[in-house]
Amino acid sequence: MAYTSHQDRFAFEHLPPREQWPELIFELPELQFPERLNCAHELLDAWVERGQGDRLCVQGFGVDGQPLRWSYAQLQAEANRIAHVLVDELGVVPGNRVLLRGANTPAMAACWFAVMKVGAIAVATMPLLRAVELEQIIQKAEIRHALCDERLAEELSLARERCPGLTQALLFHSAAPEGLEARAAAKPAQFSTVDTAAEDCCIIAFTSGTTGQPKGTMHFHRDVMAICRCWPPHLLRPQADDVFIGSPPLAFTFGLGGLLLFPMTVGASTVLLEKASPEALLPAVARYGASVMFTAPTSYRVMAPLLDQHDLSSLRKCVSAGEALPAATRQLWKEATRGRTAAGEGGIELIDGIGATELLHIFISHDEATARPGATGRPVPGYRACVLGEEGQVLPPGQVGRLAVKGPTGCRYLADERQKNYVLNGWNLTGDAYLVDEKGFFVYQARTDDMIISGGYNIAGPEVEAALLLHPAVAECGVVGQADEERGQIVKAVVVLRPGFEAGPELSKTLQDFVKATIAPYKYPRAIEFRERLPRTETGKLQRFRLRQPA
């Protein structure tokens, strides 16, 4: 490497060997990046330099509970002051890792940009993580500095007892005189953003492994800008006057992109909601006049019956990701939004996509015009994808295999032997089972470790879920394999009912017959369990492993 700003060389010393990296491709003209690049300059400073600093950037609430409306210049000033605190008081140098812990707030956004500006590495953590999980992250990334929302300090304090290396921690969203806000207020509003290299690591995003040991995915300033130049301009097509809103946490790369990076790419604004349940999202769309919404398929399904209670005339685009989008949910949302939004009488066609923390964001998707029920889409411009067989060969259309992707971003695990499992012959293996149809659309089947093999048949749980969701009694469902002596596995469905339907053997039989009549009969759920709710992660993903456990 010809140049790096990093004084702390930890990230470079713990990258996987180059021969274990996936092949990176930069075919699009807009992916020709200079050797020196800092994403905070590109996404924040550049707007102020161009005289656009007065544009609305971030909305939310402050520590006093009062609404906040920050322009690009105001967010820049806040980030600059925090950057001075990091350098002057905590001694942060380029390459240090800084733990960020907070809900979606303007303060969290300012902290993230401050870390970028000082050339450090942001390690953002989900608000619901407990001390034992934080401890694993702190130790693996050798973190010495932390910025934490005061309301989430307890678990971090418990983790610090077992992590003596974490020597510096400041609390934000705090009115205390020793809090970050008070310290930052005394600092200058000007800060010279560090002249980082395009290949300087700026994010370590942790994702859970099947073993329970978290994997740290390492991304560069170049990666941050690459995802801003692939999916958003080609498929989302945001406008400068758009107002973004959604539910994914900023600590989740889907949320970081969708609710911070992508709006700022075009000079748009974002609404950061601390609590973004389906019931809270709709009134927030009305209150802020939001036009672009990001959330999980489950949220769209819950929100659909509630639309007539809110003014959604500003809403024009909706993005679904985080888990597979059932065709029934797509149709439900389109019908529910007819005539109620800026999309007009046709309703809003959900923009679906699949991404991975390892690749930072979405790499297969579609726009409204090319959406097809049940299909995720085609490779995003800048990316390539195929379906591989067991021997690593490219499979023809119609055959189910392992999804393989390559593009300008890719998997680089932090000091982790699992790098060898994720990258094969230059391809990123995402862990998803897909097929490609005759028109080149990628159709999701299951996670490769969630395929149900019953009586010699390969059965994809999401396909059975999609069939069950077509029945009026089913509000939510999850399908997994259950061990069976005779068949190896049987298909088991866990179902949450809509109000007015009664669980019992009669309804189970009705649902089984319905599935048999909807898809191939051998795929029907031989066991059905009714529950009040499904186990989900903080980002809305269904926790299938918990469906295999007793309620």
C-alpha positions in Angstrom: 0.0 0.0 0.0 1.4 3.4 -1.1 -0.2 5.4 1.6 -2.2 5.0 4.9 -3.2 7.5 7.5 -3.3 4.8 10.2 -0.9 5.2 13.0 -2.5 2.2 14.8 -1.8 -0.6 12.3 -4.2 -3.2 14.0 -6.6 -3.3 11.1 -3.9 -3.9 8.4 -2.2 -6.5 10.6 -5.5 -8.5 11.1 -6.8 -8.4 7.5 -6.9 -11.8 5.9 -4.1 -12.5 3.4 -4.7 -11.0 0.0 -5.0 -14.4 -1.6 -8.0 -15.1 0.6 -9.8 -11.9 -0.4 -12.6 -12.1 -3.0 -12.0 -10.7 -6.4 -12.9 -7.0 -6.4 -14.2 -5.4 -9.6 -14.5 -1.8 -10.4 -16.0 -1.8 -13.9 -18.3 1.2 -13.6 -16.8 4.6 -14.3 -18.2 6.0 -11.0 -16.2 3.3 -9.1 -12.8 4.7 -10.2 -11.7 6.1 -6.8 -8.7 8.1 -6.0 -5.9 6.7 -3.8 -6.9 9.1 -1.0 -10.5 9.2 0.1 -12.5 9.9 3.3 -16.2 9.0 3.2 -17.0 11.8 5.8 -15.6 14.4 3.4 -17.5 13.0 0.4 -20.9 12.6 2.2 -20.8 15.6 4.6 -18.0 18.1 4.2 -18.4 18.3 0.4 -22.0 19.6 0.7 -20.9 22.5 2.9 -17.9 23.2 0.6 -20.3 23.4 -2.4 -22.5 26.0 -0.6 -25.3 23.5 0.2 -24.7 23.5 4.0 -28.2 24.9 4.8 -29.9 21.8 3.3 -31.9 19.8 5.9 -29.9 16.7 6.8 -31.0 14.9 10.0 -34.2 15.0 12.1 -34.9 13.4 15.4 -34.9 14.2 19.1 -32.2 15.6 21.4 -31.3 14.8 25.0 -34.0 17.1 26.3 -36.7 15.3 24.3 -37.2 18.3 22.0 -37.2 17.8 18.2 -33.9 18.4 16.4 -33.5 19.5 12.8 -29.9 19.6 11.7 -28.7 21.0 8.4 -25.6 19.5 6.7 -23.6 22.4 8.2 -25.0 21.7 11.7 -24.3 18.0 11.5 -20.8 18.8 10.3 -20.2 21.2 13.2 -21.5 18.6 15.7 -19.2 15.9 14.2 -16.3 18.3 14.2 -16.7 19.1 17.9 -16.9 15.4 18.8 -13.8 14.8 16.7 -11.9 17.3 18.8 -13.1 15.4 22.0 -11.9 12.1 20.5 -8.5 13.5 19.6 -7.9 16.1 22.4 -9.4 14.3 25.4 -9.5 10.6 24.5 -6.2 10.5 22.5 -7.7 8.7 19.5 -5.3 8.4 16.6 -6.1 7.1 13.1 -6.6 3.4 13.0 -8.0 3.2 16.6 -11.3 1.3 17.0 -14.1 3.3 18.6 -17.1 1.4 19.9 -20.4 3.2 19.1 -23.5 2.2 21.1 -26.8 3.9 20.7 -30.2 4.0 19.2 -31.0 5.8 15.9 -30.5 9.5 16.9 -28.9 12.6 15.4 -26.2 12.2 18.2 -25.4 8.7 17.0 -25.0 10.0 13.4 -22.7 12.8 14.6 -20.6 10.3 16.5 -20.2 8.0 13.5 -19.1 10.9 11.3 -16.7 12.1 14.0 -15.0 8.7 14.0 -14.7 8.8 10.2 -13.2 12.4 10.4 -10.4 11.4 12.8 -9.4 8.5 10.6 -10.5 5.9 13.2 -12.6 2.8 12.8 -16.3 2.7 13.9 -17.5 -0.5 15.6 -21.2 0.1 16.0 -23.2 -2.3 18.2 -26.9 -3.1 18.3 -28.7 -1.5 21.3 -30.0 -4.8 22.6 -26.6 -6.5 22.9 -25.8 -7.7 26.4 -22.5 -7.5 28.2 -21.2 -10.9 27.2 -21.8 -10.1 23.5 -20.1 -6.7 23.9 -17.2 -8.3 25.6 -16.6 -10.6 22.6 -16.6 -7.6 20.3 -14.4 -5.4 22.5 -11.8 -8.1 22.9 -11.7 -9.3 19.3 -11.4 -5.8 17.9 -9.1 -4.7 20.8 -11.2 -1.6 21.4 -9.8 1.1 23.8 -12.4 3.9 23.2 -16.2 3.9 23.4 -19.0 6.4 22.9 -22.2 5.1 24.4 -25.8 6.5 24.8 -26.3 7.1 28.5 -29.4 5.0 28.5 -27.4 1.9 27.3 -24.5 2.4 29.7 -25.3 -0.5 32.1 -24.4 -3.4 29.8 -21.2 -1.6 28.6 -20.2 -1.0 32.3 -20.6 -4.7 32.9 -18.5 -5.6 29.8 -15.8 -3.1 30.9 -15.2 -5.1 34.1 -13.9 -8.0 31.9 -12.3 -5.8 29.3 -9.4 -3.8 30.9 -8.2 -2.7 27.5 -11.3 -0.5 27.1 -9.9 2.5 29.0 -11.9 5.4 27.6 -15.7 5.7 27.5 -17.9 8.8 27.2 -21.7 8.9 27.4 -23.7 10.8 24.9 -27.5 11.7 24.9 -26.5 13.0 28.3 -27.1 16.3 30.1 -24.3 15.6 32.6 -21.4 18.1 32.7 -19.0 15.3 32.0 -21.1 13.9 29.1 -20.1 14.1 25.5 -22.5 16.9 24.6 -21.0 19.2 27.3 -17.5 18.4 26.4 -18.2 18.9 22.7 -19.9 22.3 23.2 -16.6 23.7 24.4 -14.8 22.6 21.3 -14.3 24.5 17.9 -16.8 23.8 15.1 -14.0 23.4 12.7 -11.9 20.2 12.2 -9.6 19.1 9.4 -10.9 15.7 8.3 -8.0 13.3 8.2 -6.7 12.6 4.7 -7.3 8.8 4.8 -6.4 6.3 2.1 -9.2 4.8 0.1 -8.2 1.4 1.5 -8.0 2.5 5.1 -10.4 0.4 7.2 -13.2 2.7 8.6 -15.8 0.1 9.7 -15.7 -3.2 11.5 -19.3 -4.5 11.4 -19.9 -7.6 13.5 -22.3 -10.3 12.4 -23.2 -13.4 14.4 -21.8 -16.8 13.4 -23.5 -20.1 13.7 -21.0 -21.0 16.4 -22.1 -18.0 18.4 -18.7 -16.4 17.9 -19.2 -13.0 16.2 -17.4 -12.3 12.9 -16.0 -8.8 12.3 -16.3 -7.7 8.7 -13.8 -5.0 7.7 -14.7 -2.3 5.3 -12.7 0.6 3.8 -13.6 4.2 3.0 -13.8 3.1 -0.6 -16.3 0.4 0.2 -18.6 3.0 1.9 -18.6 5.1 -1.2 -18.9 2.1 -3.6 -22.2 1.1 -2.1 -23.4 4.6 -2.5 -22.7 4.5 -6.2 -24.2 1.1 -7.1 -27.6 0.3 -5.8 -29.0 3.8 -4.9 -28.5 5.6 -8.3 -29.4 2.6 -10.4 -32.4 1.1 -8.6 -33.6 3.3 -5.7 -33.1 6.6 -7.6 -33.5 9.0 -4.7 -34.0 12.7 -5.1 -32.5 15.7 -3.3 -35.8 16.6 -1.7 -36.5 13.1 -0.4 -37.1 12.4 3.3 -35.8 9.0 4.3 -37.3 7.0 7.3 -37.2 3.4 8.5 -36.6 0.9 11.2 -33.1 -0.8 10.8 -30.6 0.3 13.4 -27.6 2.3 12.3 -25.4 -0.4 13.8 -26.9 -2.7 11.1 -25.2 -2.0 7.7 -28.7 -2.1 6.0 -29.7 0.8 8.3 -26.4 2.6 8.0 -26.8 2.7 4.3 -30.5 3.2 4.0 -30.9 5.8 6.7 -27.6 7.7 6.6 -25.3 7.1 3.7 -27.8 6.9 0.8 -29.8 10.1 1.6 -26.6 12.0 2.1 -25.3 10.8 -1.2 -27.8 13.1 -3.0 -28.2 15.8 -0.4 -31.5 14.5 0.9 -32.6 14.3 4.6 -33.2 11.4 7.0 -35.5 10.9 10.0 -33.8 8.9 12.8 -36.4 7.2 15.0 -35.3 5.6 18.3 -38.3 3.3 18.3 -39.6 2.3 14.9 -42.1 -0.4 15.4 -44.7 -0.8 12.6 -47.2 1.1 14.8 -44.8 4.0 15.2 -43.5 4.1 11.6 -46.8 5.1 10.0 -47.5 8.2 12.2 -43.9 9.2 11.8 -44.2 9.1 8.0 -47.2 11.4 8.2 -45.5 13.7 10.8 -42.3 14.2 8.8 -43.6 13.9 5.3 -41.3 11.0 4.6 -41.0 9.8 1.0 -38.7 6.8 1.1 -39.1 4.1 3.7 -36.8 1.1 4.7 -38.1 -1.8 6.8 -38.4 -5.5 6.9 -41.2 -7.6 5.2 -42.9 -8.3 8.5 -43.4 -4.6 9.2 -45.0 -4.1 5.8 -47.4 -6.9 6.6 -48.3 -5.5 10.0 -48.7 -1.9 8.7 -50.9 -2.7 5.7 -54.2 -2.9 7.6 -53.4 0.4 9.4 -52.7 2.6 6.4 -56.2 4.2 6.4 -55.5 5.7 9.8 -52.6 7.9 8.6 -51.8 10.5 5.9 -49.2 8.9 3.7 -49.5 11.2 0.8 -45.8 12.0 0.8 -44.6 8.3 0.6 -43.4 7.3 -2.9 -40.8 4.5 -2.4 -40.6 1.6 0.0 -37.6 -0.8 0.3 -37.7 -4.3 1.8 -34.7 -6.2 2.9 -33.3 -8.1 5.9 -35.1 -11.3 4.9 -36.9 -12.8 1.9 -40.0 -10.9 0.8 -43.0 -13.2 0.3 -45.1 -12.6 -2.8 -48.2 -12.3 -0.7 -46.7 -9.4 1.3 -45.7 -7.6 -1.9 -49.2 -7.8 -3.2 -50.8 -6.9 0.2 -48.7 -3.7 0.4 -49.4 -2.8 -3.2 -53.1 -3.1 -2.7 -53.1 -1.3 0.6 -51.3 1.7 -0.7 -53.4 2.2 -3.8 -54.5 5.8 -4.0 -53.1 6.6 -0.6 -49.5 7.6 -1.4 -47.5 9.7 -3.8 -47.3 6.5 -6.0 -50.9 7.1 -7.1 -53.6 4.6 -7.9 -51.2 1.8 -8.8 -49.9 1.5 -5.3 -46.3 1.2 -4.1 -44.4 -1.7 -5.6 -41.9 -2.8 -2.9 -38.2 -2.6 -3.9 -36.7 -5.9 -2.7 -33.1 -6.7 -2.3 -30.6 -9.0 -0.7 -27.4 -7.8 0.9 -24.9 -9.1 3.5 -22.8 -7.5 6.2 -19.8 -9.1 4.5 -20.5 -7.1 1.3 -21.8 -4.1 3.3 -25.2 -3.6 1.4 -27.5 -4.8 -1.3 -26.1 -6.6 -4.4 -29.1 -8.2 -6.0 -32.3 -6.1 -6.4 -34.8 -4.6 -8.8 -36.7 -1.3 -9.3 -40.4 -0.9 -9.3 -40.7 -1.5 -13.1 -38.8 -4.8 -13.0 -40.2 -6.3 -9.8 -41.5 -9.8 -10.1 -43.4 -11.6 -7.3 -41.2 -14.2 -5.5 -38.0 -13.0 -7.2 -35.3 -10.9 -5.6 -34.1 -9.4 -8.9 -30.9 -9.2 -10.9 -27.3 -8.3 -9.9 -27.0 -4.6 -9.0 -24.9 -2.7 -11.5 -21.3 -3.0 -10.4 -21.9 -6.6 -9.1 -21.9 -10.0 -10.7 -23.7 -13.1 -9.3 -24.2 -16.8 -10.2 -25.4 -20.0 -8.6 -22.8 -22.6 -7.8 -23.1 -26.4 -7.4 -21.3 -28.5 -4.9 -18.2 -28.8 -7.0 -18.0 -25.0 -7.5 -19.4 -25.2 -11.0 -21.9 -22.6 -12.3 -25.4 -24.1 -12.5 -27.8 -23.6 -15.4 -31.2 -21.8 -14.9 -33.7 -23.6 -12.7 -31.2 -25.5 -10.5 -30.8 -24.7 -6.8 -27.3 -24.0 -5.5 -25.2 -21.6 -3.5 -25.4 -17.9 -4.3 -22.0 -16.4 -5.3 -21.4 -12.7 -5.7 -18.5 -10.4 -6.5 -18.2 -6.6 -7.0 -16.5 -3.5 -5.6 -17.1 -4.8 -2.0 -16.4 -8.2 -0.4 -15.7 -10.2 2.6 -12.6 -9.5 4.7 -13.1 -11.0 8.2 -11.1 -9.7 11.1 -8.6 -12.5 12.0 -11.0 -15.3 11.4 -10.5 -18.7 9.9 -14.1 -18.6 8.5 -12.7 -16.3 5.7 -11.8 -19.5 3.8 -15.4 -20.7 4.0 -16.9 -17.4 2.7 -14.7 -16.9 -0.3 -14.3 -19.5 -3.0 -12.3 -18.9 -6.2 -12.8 -15.1 -5.8 -16.6 -15.4 -5.2 -18.3 -14.4 -1.9 -20.6 -17.3 -0.8 -23.4 -15.6 1.0 -24.9 -18.7 2.6 -28.1 -18.4 0.6 -29.6 -21.1 -1.6 -30.9 -19.5 -4.9 -31.9 -20.4 -8.4 -31.8 -18.3 -11.5 -34.9 -18.4 -13.7 -34.9 -18.3 -17.5 -35.0 -14.5 -17.6 -32.0 -14.1 -15.3 -33.9 -13.3 -12.1 -32.5 -14.7 -8.9 -35.1 -16.5 -6.8 -34.5 -17.1 -3.1 -35.0 -20.6 -1.8 -33.6 -20.7 1.7 -30.4 -20.2 3.8 -28.2 -23.0 2.7 -28.2 -24.4 6.3 -32.0 -24.1 6.4 -33.0 -26.3 3.5 -35.3 -29.0 4.7 -34.6 -32.5 3.3 -37.7 -34.6 3.8 -38.2 -38.1 2.3 -35.5 -37.3 -0.3 -37.1 -33.9 -1.3 -35.3 -30.6 -0.9 -37.9 -28.2 0.5 -37.3 -24.4 1.0 -38.9 -23.1 4.2 -39.7 -19.6 2.7 -41.7 -21.2 -0.1 -44.0 -22.9 2.4 -44.2 -19.7 4.4 -45.2 -17.8 1.3 -48.0 -20.3 0.7 -49.3 -20.1 4.3 -49.3 -16.3 4.2 -51.9 -16.5 1.4 -54.4 -17.9 3.9 -56.6 -15.2 5.6 -56.0 -16.8 9.0 -52.3 -16.4 9.0 -50.7 -13.2 10.3 -47.1 -14.5 10.5 -45.4 -17.8 10.1 -42.0 -19.5 10.2 -41.1 -22.9 8.7 -38.3 -25.2 9.8 -37.3 -28.8 9.6 -38.0 -31.1 12.5 -36.2 -34.4 13.0 -38.3 -37.5 12.1 -37.3 -41.1 12.2 -39.2 -42.1 9.1 -38.5 -39.1 6.8 -35.3 -37.7 8.2 -37.0 -34.4 8.6 -40.6 -33.2 8.4 -41.8 -29.7 7.6 -42.9 -27.8 10.7 -44.8 -24.5 10.6 -45.0 -22.1 13.5 -48.1 -19.9 12.9 -49.3 -16.6 14.4 -53.0 -16.2 13.8 -55.0 -13.1 12.9 -57.7 -12.0 15.4 -60.9 -14.0 15.0 -59.3 -17.4 14.2 -59.1 -20.1 16.8 -56.1 -22.4 17.0 -56.7 -26.1 17.0 -56.6 -29.4 15.0 -59.4 -28.3 12.7 -57.5 -25.1 11.6 -54.3 -27.1 11.3 -56.0 -29.5 8.8 -57.4 -26.5 6.9 -53.9 -24.9 6.6 -52.3 -28.2 5.6 -54.9 -28.7 2.8 -54.5 -25.1 1.7 -50.7 -25.5 1.3 -51.2 -28.8 -0.6 -53.5 -27.0 -3.0 -51.1 -24.0 -3.4 -47.7 -25.6 -3.9 -46.5 -29.2 -4.5 -48.3 -31.4 -1.9 -45.1 -33.0 -0.6 -44.1 -29.6 0.8 -47.0 -29.2 3.2 -46.3 -28.8 6.9 -46.9 -32.1 8.6 -46.6 -30.4 12.0 -48.2 -27.0 12.9 -47.6 -25.2 16.1 -49.6 -22.0 17.0 -47.8 -19.2 19.0 -48.6 -15.7 20.0 -45.5 -14.3 18.4 -42.4 -15.3 16.4 -38.9 -14.9 17.7 -37.1 -12.1 15.8 -33.8 -10.3 16.0 -33.5 -6.6 16.6 -33.4 -6.0 12.9 -36.6 -8.0 12.3 -35.1 -11.2 11.0 -36.8 -14.4 11.9 -34.8 -16.6 14.3 -35.4 -20.0 12.8 -33.2 -21.8 15.2 -35.6 -20.8 18.0 -38.6 -22.2 16.1 -37.0 -25.6 16.6 -37.1 -25.2 20.3 -40.3 -25.6 22.4 -42.4 -22.4 22.8 
